[in-house]
Amino acid sequence: MSITDRPSNEPAANEVHAASTSDDAIPTVAQLKWSIVLALRDVGGSASVPAIEEYVANVLSLTERQRSARTPSGRATRLQTGLRWAAFELKQIGVLDYPKRNHRELTELGLRVDEAQLKQLQTEYEAGGSSSGIERPPERRQTDSPAVWLIRAGGRGELAESFVENGIAAVGFGQLGDLSEVSSRDEILELVKLDWPESSDGQARARANQLWALLSQVRRGDVVVMPSMNNSGFALGTVTEEYWYRHDAADTRHHAVSVDWKPDEVPRTAVRQDLLKALGLRPTINLIRSDDHARRVQQLLETSQDPGPRSALDLPGLVEQFYRETGYPTDTHEGQERLRAEWAVKLAPENVGELSPSDLLAYTSSAVAYGHYAELREGLRQQWIDDLDGAEYDRLLDSIHDLCWGDGELSIRIDRLADQVGGSNKDTGIKGFTGLQVSRTLAICHPEQFLPLPSQIGRWGREVVLRALGLPAVHGSYGQRVVDANNRLREHLAPYFEKDTAGMVAFINWFKGTENGGLDPELSDLVERFHAKSGYRTEAHDEQERLRAEWAEKLAPENIANFSRLDLTGVASHGTWGSGRYVYPHARGVMQWIRDLDEVEYSRMLDHIRYLCWGEDEDELSRRYDQLTDSRSERNTRGLKHSTTSLLLAICHPEDFLPIGQQGGKWGRVAMLSRLGLPKPTGSSLGQRVVDANSRLRAHLEPHFGDDTLGMGAFLGWLLEQEPLGSTGTDPVDLTKLADELLVDVDFL
């Protein structure tokens, strides 16, 4: 239902109270609050800010003059400002929540409160108490699972190592003394105000709320995640003792809980971008409210790996459809299982040294179908096998024995045999025995552990399947990625197939032909090559992400007035040119154009950057972009280039904006769209074309990178360095057809 389509049996806001009839006056904040509640109830509890504004203006019969009347600063309409304040007050009394940027959502209380109760709640909040008897939702969610808390160890994590060594998580917040006997949040608030008399009401209340959470809500068995020094990783642990007071604390962090910390910290590289953002909240103590984020932090504690968001795929329904449409297991599948068992005997430790070239050919041939183990057919031939002399063939059999039955980590044994691009390892590998043969050998020998997927990279290799199923990407050496991807797929599908890995691959083979699995195979190949060649994600990428988070804090609305000229130079520097870079941290001095700005001009420019990144027109990013970059605009600042403007947006909103500075030119978004075969951006202004190009690139790459916009930027920069298909004037080679003609693997080519 549209938010403007109010059911006839629901009271409209103007039936409850009339809007002011003055030419340009708007309703009071108190009136707007009830209108917001009615608006959201009409559409099930959640809507965008512009939709709410349209609803309120319609049902209150506001004139065009009332709708467009602006505040003295001219940055927003009076209606927008009034609605913003009304929403803020609704959030403070527990009626409204902000689930994501530019959206509002009613809480459980907001869905059932009436207008009289709403007024009563506001009166109680302003008085600082609660006596109405209105049942509020509990502050801590009622669930059998433990809560997850983010607790910081100093502004830069400088105390994290000490806290882990001492088995605690602790905060300071002044000289308040032991809070063990305190019985209410209001009591803590009074103590904070006495200890910090110069604080504002908001500052004192924020500090009191955090201390009250530590005192009354952090419970034994809860999970604690703590950013380490300079956000290099995260310490995770479980609360073993609730609030206690450290009388002898040398670091002034007197208020503590005891924590059984995990021995090794989890690196940032193991955590996906959306969860990193959730763990970047600034207050010292935060309850991780998202159930999905909490689930993933608990998985980090147990496995040191972020499983990623829950897949939107209806996997149980898809598996049921797979069984229904394919009739699995068929005679073909059962025949393949008999061949697998036969070849498992040939590859057993005591027999592998006698494996004949024809037996080797039967399961290493490119003629073996996707998900199958072997192919018995006359006329099969593999040139690389024919080219092996006796000594090389014996060394190959020794390598196969080591791969399947050797000691040490499997990933290391894989790396010894085949390098990460599927060719040969010059020291221990065999030319021609590539990732395809490695995978099939392991699947034959260890069918309960290893899926018979033919490859790691390339069309519908493991890493492509991971993305198609909504699972996190894998990192590390080729062998590490093979093992990790295989294990993730097996664990993800085990609830439906138990130990039947052949069934899992039969399902994947069916799934890739459905609309759910329709990834662009050519783009998948390019992404795999990018990962293999660049080693993404590297330490340099992790450093850029750390710098982005640091600069985002400096650019936050409450901090931007202190954004230094050297900080701006770090974004505007030529060192950020290209893709996949946010900040150049090695600038030796301030750029000349920035140095030439006087204090008034620089302060005004910071106001303009605040408007760009956090401005009132939340749905009109293109307009804000044009305001800063159009030389005719009053917000235009000489020297502030398009590239710097784009990077400022990428730093503040990494989930939405790719770190690409230029729009045109060799390294710009337009060239990237062209390289990917996408249409040129549309729009009558530069801002519209920038936003459109960014949105198209992000949407095109999202199936392959999830929400990792840094990875998208790095990939696009790498892609533009490659020789485009067709650049030599010849058509692209069909590798599958060529492999059949040459009787070799696609992976080998």
C-alpha positions in Angstrom: 0.0 0.0 0.0 1.2 3.5 -0.8 1.7 5.8 2.2 -0.7 8.3 0.5 -3.4 5.7 0.1 -5.0 5.9 3.6 -7.8 3.4 4.3 -11.2 5.1 4.7 -11.7 3.6 8.2 -8.5 5.1 9.6 -8.6 8.6 11.1 -6.5 11.1 9.1 -4.2 13.4 11.0 -6.4 16.4 10.1 -9.4 14.7 11.5 -7.6 14.6 14.9 -6.3 18.1 14.8 -6.4 20.9 12.3 -3.4 22.5 10.7 -2.6 26.1 11.3 -4.4 28.3 8.8 -1.7 30.9 8.6 -0.3 31.4 5.1 3.1 29.8 5.8 2.8 28.4 9.3 3.1 24.7 9.8 1.7 22.4 12.6 3.6 22.2 15.9 6.1 19.5 16.6 3.6 17.9 19.0 1.0 17.7 16.2 3.5 16.4 13.7 4.5 13.5 16.0 1.0 12.0 16.0 0.9 12.5 12.2 4.1 10.5 11.8 2.7 7.7 13.9 -0.5 7.5 11.8 1.5 7.7 8.5 3.7 4.8 9.5 0.8 2.7 10.7 -0.8 3.0 7.3 2.0 1.2 5.6 2.8 -1.5 8.2 5.2 0.5 10.4 8.1 1.6 8.1 8.6 4.2 5.4 11.1 6.6 3.9 11.4 10.2 5.1 10.1 11.8 1.8 7.1 9.5 1.8 6.3 10.5 5.4 6.6 14.2 4.5 4.3 13.8 1.5 1.7 12.0 3.6 1.7 14.6 6.4 1.5 17.4 3.9 -1.5 15.8 2.2 -3.6 14.8 5.2 -3.0 18.1 6.9 -4.0 19.9 3.7 -0.9 22.1 3.7 -0.8 24.7 1.0 2.1 24.8 -1.5 3.4 27.9 0.4 3.3 26.0 3.7 5.1 23.0 2.1 7.9 25.1 0.6 8.5 27.7 3.3 12.1 27.5 4.3 14.1 28.1 7.5 16.2 31.2 7.9 19.3 29.3 6.8 17.5 28.3 3.6 18.9 24.7 3.9 15.6 23.0 4.5 11.9 23.7 4.6 10.2 24.4 7.8 8.1 21.2 7.4 11.2 19.1 7.0 12.8 20.7 10.1 9.6 20.2 12.1 9.3 16.5 11.0 13.0 16.0 11.9 12.5 17.3 15.4 9.3 15.3 15.8 11.0 12.1 14.7 13.9 12.8 17.1 11.5 13.2 20.0 9.6 10.1 19.1 12.9 8.1 19.0 13.8 9.5 22.5 10.6 8.2 24.1 10.9 4.8 22.4 8.1 5.1 19.8 10.3 5.4 16.7 13.5 3.9 15.4 15.9 4.7 12.5 16.6 1.2 10.9 18.6 2.7 8.1 19.5 6.0 6.6 16.5 8.1 5.4 14.0 5.6 6.9 11.8 5.6 10.0 10.2 2.6 11.7 7.7 2.3 14.6 8.8 0.2 17.6 6.5 -2.3 19.3 5.3 0.6 21.6 4.8 2.9 18.6 2.5 0.3 16.9 0.0 0.3 19.8 0.3 3.7 21.6 -2.7 6.1 21.2 -2.5 9.9 21.0 -3.2 10.5 24.7 -0.6 8.0 25.7 1.9 9.6 23.3 1.5 13.0 25.0 1.8 11.3 28.4 5.1 9.6 27.4 6.5 12.9 26.2 5.5 14.6 29.5 7.2 11.9 31.5 10.3 12.0 29.3 10.7 15.7 29.8 10.2 15.2 33.5 12.9 12.5 33.6 10.6 9.8 35.1 7.9 7.2 34.3 4.7 6.8 36.2 2.0 6.3 33.6 1.9 2.5 33.8 2.1 2.3 30.0 3.9 -0.9 29.3 7.1 -0.1 27.5 9.1 -2.7 25.6 12.1 -4.0 27.6 15.4 -2.2 27.1 17.1 -5.5 26.5 15.6 -7.8 24.0 14.0 -10.9 25.5 15.8 -13.9 24.0 17.4 -17.1 25.1 20.6 -16.2 23.2 23.3 -14.1 24.9 23.5 -10.4 24.0 26.5 -9.0 22.1 28.2 -5.9 23.3 30.8 -3.6 21.7 33.0 -2.2 24.4 35.9 0.1 23.4 39.3 0.1 25.2 40.1 3.8 24.8 39.6 6.1 21.8 42.1 4.2 19.6 42.0 0.8 21.4 45.2 1.7 23.2 44.1 -0.3 26.3 42.9 -3.4 24.4 46.1 -5.5 25.0 46.0 -4.6 28.8 42.3 -5.6 29.0 42.9 -8.9 27.3 45.9 -9.7 29.6 43.8 -8.9 32.7 40.6 -10.6 31.5 38.4 -7.5 31.7 36.5 -4.9 29.8 36.3 -1.6 31.6 35.3 2.1 31.2 36.2 5.3 33.1 33.8 8.2 32.8 35.1 10.4 35.6 35.4 9.8 39.3 31.9 8.4 40.2 33.0 5.7 42.6 31.5 2.2 43.0 28.1 1.9 41.3 27.2 -1.5 42.7 24.5 -0.1 45.0 23.0 2.2 42.4 19.4 1.2 41.6 18.4 3.5 38.6 19.6 5.3 35.6 18.4 8.6 37.0 20.7 8.1 40.0 23.7 7.6 37.8 22.6 10.7 35.8 22.7 12.8 38.9 26.2 11.4 39.8 27.4 12.2 36.3 26.1 15.8 36.4 27.8 16.3 39.8 31.1 14.9 38.5 30.9 16.7 35.1 29.1 20.0 35.8 30.1 21.6 32.5 28.4 18.8 30.4 25.2 19.4 28.4 22.1 17.4 29.3 22.7 15.3 26.2 26.3 14.5 27.1 25.4 13.6 30.7 22.5 11.4 29.6 24.7 9.6 27.0 27.3 8.8 29.7 24.7 7.7 32.2 23.0 5.4 29.6 26.3 3.6 28.9 27.2 3.2 32.6 23.7 1.9 33.3 24.0 -0.6 30.5 27.3 -1.9 32.0 25.8 -2.1 35.5 22.4 -3.6 34.7 22.3 -5.2 31.3 25.7 -6.8 30.6 25.2 -10.3 31.9 27.3 -13.5 32.5 27.5 -15.4 29.2 27.1 -12.3 27.0 29.6 -11.8 24.2 32.0 -8.8 24.1 33.7 -7.6 21.0 36.5 -5.0 21.5 38.4 -3.2 18.7 42.2 -3.6 19.1 44.8 -0.9 18.8 44.2 1.3 15.7 41.3 -0.9 14.6 43.7 -3.6 13.3 41.3 -6.4 14.5 38.9 -7.4 17.2 39.3 -9.2 20.6 36.3 -11.4 21.4 35.3 -13.1 24.6 32.5 -14.1 27.0 31.5 -12.3 30.2 32.3 -14.4 33.2 31.6 -11.9 36.0 29.2 -9.0 35.9 29.8 -5.4 37.1 32.5 -4.8 39.6 34.6 -1.8 40.7 38.4 -1.7 40.2 39.6 0.2 43.2 43.3 -0.1 42.2 42.9 0.7 38.5 46.0 2.6 37.4 44.3 3.5 34.0 41.2 5.2 35.5 38.9 2.6 34.0 37.3 1.6 37.3 33.9 0.2 36.0 34.5 -3.4 34.8 33.2 -6.8 33.9 35.4 -9.9 33.7 35.8 -11.5 30.3 37.2 -14.8 29.1 38.9 -13.5 25.9 39.6 -15.7 22.8 43.3 -16.4 22.6 43.8 -14.7 19.2 42.2 -11.6 17.9 40.2 -11.7 14.7 41.7 -9.6 11.9 39.6 -7.0 10.1 40.0 -9.0 6.9 37.8 -11.8 8.3 34.9 -9.4 8.8 32.6 -8.2 6.0 32.0 -4.5 5.3 28.5 -4.2 6.7 29.5 -5.8 10.0 32.7 -3.6 10.2 30.4 -0.6 9.9 28.2 -1.8 12.7 31.3 -2.4 14.9 32.5 1.2 14.1 29.9 2.8 16.3 31.6 5.5 18.4 30.1 5.3 22.0 32.2 3.3 24.4 29.5 0.7 25.1 27.0 -0.4 22.5 24.5 -3.2 22.4 24.6 -4.9 18.9 20.9 -4.7 18.3 20.7 -6.4 14.9 20.0 -10.1 15.5 21.9 -11.0 12.3 24.9 -8.9 13.3 24.8 -10.5 16.8 24.7 -14.0 15.2 27.7 -13.2 13.1 29.8 -11.9 16.0 29.1 -15.1 17.9 30.3 -17.0 14.8 33.5 -14.9 14.8 34.0 -15.9 18.4 33.6 -19.6 17.6 35.3 -19.8 14.2 37.1 -16.5 13.6 35.2 -16.2 10.3 32.2 -13.9 9.5 29.6 -16.1 7.8 28.0 -13.0 6.2 24.4 -11.9 6.1 21.7 -14.5 6.0 21.0 -15.5 2.4 17.9 -14.1 0.8 17.6 -17.3 -1.2 14.9 -19.8 -0.2 17.4 -22.6 0.0 15.0 -25.2 1.4 12.5 -24.4 -1.3 15.2 -24.6 -4.0 16.5 -28.0 -2.8 12.9 -29.3 -2.8 12.5 -28.0 -6.3 15.8 -29.6 -7.4 14.7 -33.0 -6.1 11.3 -32.7 -7.8 12.6 -31.6 -11.2 15.7 -33.8 -11.5 14.6 -37.0 -9.7 18.0 -37.1 -8.0 19.7 -39.6 -7.6 19.4 -40.8 -11.2 21.0 -43.8 -12.9 23.7 -41.5 -14.1 24.6 -40.3 -10.6 24.6 -43.9 -9.3 26.9 -44.9 -12.2 29.2 -42.1 -11.3 29.3 -43.2 -7.7 30.3 -46.8 -8.8 33.2 -45.2 -10.9 34.3 -43.1 -7.9 34.5 -46.2 -5.7 36.5 -48.0 -8.3 38.9 -45.2 -8.8 39.2 -44.6 -5.0 40.7 -48.1 -4.9 43.1 -47.3 -7.7 44.2 -44.1 -5.8 44.5 -45.8 -2.4 47.9 -45.3 -0.7 49.0 -48.8 -1.4 47.9 -48.7 -5.1 48.5 -45.2 -6.4 52.1 -46.0 -7.4 50.7 -48.4 -10.0 48.1 -46.1 -11.5 48.2 -46.5 -15.3 48.2 -43.5 -17.7 44.8 -44.7 -19.0 43.3 -44.7 -15.5 44.8 -41.2 -14.9 43.3 -40.0 -18.2 39.8 -41.3 -17.3 39.4 -38.9 -14.4 41.6 -36.0 -15.4 40.2 -35.5 -18.9 38.3 -32.3 -19.7 35.6 -34.5 -21.2 34.5 -35.4 -17.6 31.2 -33.6 -17.1 30.6 -30.9 -14.4 30.2 -32.7 -11.0 31.2 -36.1 -12.4 34.2 -38.2 -11.3 35.4 -40.1 -14.4 34.6 -40.7 -18.0 35.1 -44.1 -19.8 35.2 -43.4 -23.5 37.3 -44.5 -26.4 39.6 -42.0 -28.1 40.3 -39.8 -25.0 43.7 -38.2 -25.0 45.5 -35.6 -22.9 48.7 -34.2 -24.5 50.3 -33.3 -21.2 50.1 -36.9 -20.1 51.7 -38.1 -23.3 54.5 -35.6 -22.9 55.5 -37.0 -19.4 58.6 -39.1 -19.4 59.0 -42.0 -17.0 60.6 -40.0 -14.2 58.1 -37.2 -14.5 55.2 -39.7 -14.4 56.6 -41.3 -11.2 57.0 -37.9 -9.7 53.4 -37.1 -10.5 52.2 -40.3 -8.8 54.3 -39.4 -5.7 52.7 -35.9 -5.8 49.2 -37.4 -6.0 50.0 -39.7 -3.0 51.2 -36.7 -1.1 48.1 -34.7 -2.0 45.6 -37.3 -0.9 47.4 -39.1 1.9 50.3 -36.8 3.0 50.9 -35.2 6.4 50.4 -31.5 7.2 47.7 -29.1 6.2 45.8 -29.9 3.0 46.0 -26.3 1.8 49.8 -26.5 1.8 49.8 -29.8 0.0 47.5 -28.3 -2.7 49.9 -25.3 -3.1 52.8 -27.7 -3.5 51.2 -29.4 -6.5 49.5 -26.5 -8.4 49.9 -22.8 -8.3 47.0 -20.4 -7.8 46.4 -19.7 -11.4 45.9 -23.4 -12.2 49.2 -23.9 -13.9 52.2 -25.7 -12.6 54.4 -25.1 -9.5 57.9 -25.0 -10.9 59.4 -26.8 -7.9 56.9 -29.5 -7.0 54.1 -29.3 -9.5 53.5 -31.1 -12.7 52.8 -29.1 -15.9 49.2 -30.0 -16.9 48.1 -31.3 -13.5 46.0 -28.2 -12.6 43.4 -27.2 -10.1 40.7 -29.2 -12.0 42.7 -32.5 -11.5 43.6 -31.6 -7.9 39.9 -31.1 -7.1 38.7 -34.3 -8.8 41.5 -36.4 -7.2 40.5 -35.2 -3.7 36.8 -35.7 -4.4 37.4 -39.3 -5.4 39.6 -40.1 -2.4 37.6 -38.2 0.2 34.0 -38.0 -1.0 32.5 -37.1 2.4 34.8 -34.1 2.7 35.4 -32.8 -0.8 32.8 -31.7 -3.3 33.4 -32.8 -6.9 33.5 -29.3 -8.3 35.9 -29.1 -11.2 37.6 -25.8 -10.4 38.2 -22.9 -8.0 38.2 -20.1 -10.5 36.5 -19.8 -13.9 32.8 -20.3 -14.7 31.0 -21.8 -11.8 34.1 -22.6 -9.8 33.8 -22.7 -6.0 34.2 -18.9 -5.6 31.5 -18.1 -8.1 29.2 -20.6 -6.3 29.9 -18.9 -3.0 28.8 -15.6 -4.4 25.7 -17.1 -6.0 24.6 -18.6 -2.7 25.3 -15.4 -0.8 28.3 -16.7 1.1 31.4 -14.7 2.1 34.4 -14.6 -0.2 37.6 -16.6 0.7 41.1 -15.2 1.0 44.7 -16.5 1.2 46.8 -18.7 -1.0 45.2 -20.9 -3.7 45.3 -23.9 -1.5 43.7 -22.0 1.4 41.0 -20.6 -0.8 40.2 -24.1 -2.2 39.9 -25.7 1.2 38.0 -22.8 2.8 35.5 -22.5 -0.2 34.9 -26.3 -0.2 34.3 -26.3 3.6 31.9 -23.4 3.4 29.9 -24.9 0.6 29.7 -28.3 2.3 28.6 -26.8 5.7 26.0 -24.6 4.0 24.5 -27.6 2.1 24.9 -30.3 4.7 21.5 -29.7 6.3 19.9 -30.8 3.0 22.3 -33.4 1.7 24.1 -34.7 4.8 27.4 -36.2 3.5 26.3 -36.6 -0.1 28.8 -34.2 -1.7 27.9 -35.5 -5.2 24.3 -34.5 -4.5 25.5 -31.1 -3.4 27.2 -30.6 -6.7 24.3 -32.0 -8.7 22.2 -29.3 -6.9 24.7 -26.6 -7.8 24.7 -27.7 -11.4 20.9 -27.4 -11.5 20.9 -24.2 -9.5 23.2 -22.4 -12.0 20.6 -22.8 -14.7 17.9 -21.1 -12.6 17.2 -17.4 -12.4 18.6 -17.4 -8.9 22.0 -18.5 -10.1 22.2 -16.3 -13.2 25.6 -14.6 -12.6 27.4 -13.2 -15.6 30.0 -15.9 -16.4 32.4 -13.5 -18.3 32.4 -11.1 -15.3 32.9 -14.0 -13.0 36.0 -15.0 -14.9 37.4 -11.5 -14.7 36.7 -11.3 -10.9 38.5 -14.6 -10.4 41.5 -13.4 -12.4 41.5 -10.2 -10.4 41.6 -12.1 -7.1 44.3 -14.5 -8.4 46.5 -11.8 -9.9 46.1 -9.0 -7.3 45.9 -11.1 -4.1 43.0 -8.9 -3.0 42.5 -8.3 -0.1 46.1 -7.2 0.7 47.6 -5.3 3.6 47.5 -2.1 1.5 43.7 -2.5 1.1 43.3 -3.1 4.9 45.3 0.1 5.5 43.1 2.1 3.2 40.0 0.8 5.0 41.6 1.7 8.3 42.3 5.2 7.0 38.8 5.5 5.6 37.3 4.8 9.1 39.7 7.3 10.7 38.8 10.0 8.2 35.1 9.2 8.4 35.3 9.9 12.1 37.0 13.3 11.4 34.2 14.1 8.8 31.4 13.1 11.2 28.9 16.0 11.5 29.9 16.7 15.1 33.6 16.7 14.3 33.9 18.2 10.8 34.5 21.8 12.1 37.9 20.5 13.3 38.8 18.9 10.0 42.3 20.1 9.4 43.9 21.4 6.2 46.4 18.5 6.2 43.5 16.1 6.6 41.8 17.5 3.5 45.2 17.3 1.7 45.2 13.6 2.4 41.9 13.2 0.4 42.7 15.8 -2.4 46.3 14.6 -3.0 47.4 13.1 -6.3 48.3 10.0 -4.2 44.6 9.1 -4.2 44.2 9.1 -8.0 43.1 5.8 -9.5 40.6 3.4 -7.9 40.4 1.8 -4.5 42.2 4.5 -2.5 40.5 6.9 -0.1 43.4 8.7 1.6 47.0 9.5 0.9 48.5 9.5 4.4 52.1 10.6 3.5 51.4 14.2 2.5 54.4 16.4 3.7 52.5 19.6 3.6 49.2 21.3 2.8 48.3 21.7 -0.9 48.7 25.2 -2.2 45.0 25.9 -3.0 44.0 24.8 0.5 46.7 27.0 2.0 45.5 29.9 0.0 42.0 29.8 1.7 41.7 32.2 4.5 40.0 31.1 7.8 36.5 32.3 6.7 36.8 30.6 3.3 38.0 27.4 4.8 35.3 27.4 7.5 32.7 28.0 4.8 34.1 25.1 2.7 33.8 22.8 5.7 30.1 23.8 6.0 29.7 23.0 2.3 31.4 19.5 2.8 29.0 18.9 5.7 26.1 19.8 3.4 27.5 17.4 0.7 27.9 14.4 3.1 25.2 14.9 5.6 22.9 17.5 4.0 19.2 17.8 4.5 18.2 16.8 1.0 18.9 13.1 1.6 17.3 11.9 -1.6 19.0 14.6 -3.7 22.6 13.6 -3.6 23.0 14.7 -7.2 21.8 18.2 -6.3 24.2 18.5 -3.4 27.1 17.3 -5.7 26.2 19.9 -8.3 26.0 22.6 -5.6 29.7 22.0 -4.7 31.1 21.4 -8.1 29.2 24.0 -10.3 31.2 27.1 -10.6 28.0 29.2 -10.7 26.8 27.9 -7.3 27.3 29.9 -4.1 28.6 26.6 -2.5 31.3 26.1 -5.0 34.8 26.4 -3.6 37.8 27.1 -5.9 40.2 24.2 -5.9 37.8 21.6 -4.6 37.9 19.1 -7.5 35.3 16.6 -8.6 37.6 13.8 -7.6 37.9 15.1 -4.0 34.2 15.5 -3.8 33.6 11.9 -4.9 36.1 10.6 -2.4 34.6 12.5 0.5 31.3 10.8 -0.3 33.0 7.4 -0.5 34.7 8.0 2.9 31.5 9.0 4.6 29.2 6.5 2.9 31.3 3.4 1.9 28.2 1.2 1.7 26.8 3.4 -1.1 29.7 5.1 -3.0 32.7 3.5 -4.7 36.2 5.0 -4.1 36.5 6.3 -7.6 37.6 9.9 -7.9 37.0 10.7 -11.6 33.9 10.6 -13.8 35.6 11.1 -17.2 39.1 10.3 -18.5 41.0 7.1 -18.7 40.4 6.1 -15.1 36.9 7.4 -14.7 33.5 5.9 -14.2 32.4 6.3 -17.8 35.4 4.3 -19.0 34.6 1.6 -16.4 31.0 1.4 -17.6 32.2 1.1 -21.2 34.7 -1.7 -20.3 31.9 -3.6 -18.6 29.6 -3.2 -21.6 27.2 -1.0 -19.6 25.3 2.0 -20.9 26.6 5.5 -20.4 25.3 7.4 -17.4 22.2 9.6 -17.9 21.2 12.9 -16.4 21.1 16.6 -17.3 23.7 17.6 -14.7 27.1 16.2 -13.7 25.8 15.3 -10.3 23.0 13.2 -11.8 25.5 11.4 -14.1 28.0 10.8 -11.3 25.2 9.3 -9.1 23.8 7.2 -12.0 27.3 5.9 -13.0 28.1 5.0 -9.4 24.8 3.2 -8.9 25.2 1.2 -12.1 28.7 0.0 -11.3 27.7 -0.9 -7.7 24.6 -2.9 -8.9 26.6 -4.7 -11.6 29.3 -5.8 -9.2 27.3 -6.4 -6.1 26.6 -10.1 -6.9 30.4 -10.6 -7.0 31.6 -8.4 -4.2 28.6 -8.1 -1.9 28.8 -4.7 -0.1 32.6 -4.4 -0.5 32.8 -1.2 -2.4 36.6 -1.0 -1.8 36.9 -4.3 -3.6 34.8 -3.0 -6.4 37.0 0.0 -6.8 40.2 -2.1 -6.7 38.7 -4.5 -9.3 37.7 -1.7 -11.7 41.1 -0.1 -11.4 42.7 -3.5 -12.2 40.3 -4.1 -15.1 41.2 -0.8 -16.8 44.9 -1.9 -16.8 44.1 -5.1 -18.7 44.0 -5.5 -22.5 40.3 -5.4 -23.4 38.7 -8.3 -25.3 38.8 -7.6 -29.0 41.5 -5.0 -28.7 43.8 -6.8 -31.2 41.0 -6.8 -33.8 40.2 -10.5 -33.5 37.2 -12.1 -31.9 37.6 -13.6 -28.4 38.7 -17.2 -28.4 36.1 -19.8 -27.3 38.3 -21.6 -24.8 35.9 -24.5 -24.2 35.8 -25.3 -28.0 39.5 -24.9 -28.3 40.1 -27.2 -25.3 38.0 -29.9 -27.0 39.9 -29.6 -30.2 43.3 -29.8 -28.4 42.1 -32.5 -26.0 43.2 -30.5 -22.9 41.5 -28.8 -20.0 39.9 -25.4 -20.1 41.8 -24.5 -16.9 45.1 -25.5 -18.6 44.4 -23.0 -21.4 
